[in-house]
Amino acid sequence: MPGKSSRGGGIISRKLRRIFDERDEMRFDGDLQGAVLTRGTQEHAVEVGNISSTGAMVVYAEPLDIGERVTLQLLDHGAVAGQVRWVRDGHVGINFTTPLE
């Protein structure tokens, strides 16, 4: 689904660099924190950063598919279900199924 905007819940094509940041929600940038990413029955220790109420950037070198469903075990929020929205250079964007409170 290249070319769709994330505002409608679609997947953003990463063939072109962003000219500006379209994300509306507040970001919690800072130090990376440890978390556990679960895909299927496999658990992987990961680092998470740039967390917002609707998603996060995860440092993860293994290949993931756009659209793949995963769960992140976050220190402050427990288990959060999500879907992979983008993958680039060992980083993965995950959109949470339900926004964090």
Secondary structure, 3 states (H helix, E strand, C coil): CCCCCHHHCCCCCCCCCCCCCCCCCCCECCCCEEEEEEECCEEEEEEEECECCCEEEEECCCCCCCCCEEEEEECCCEEEEEEEEEEECCEEEEEECCCCC
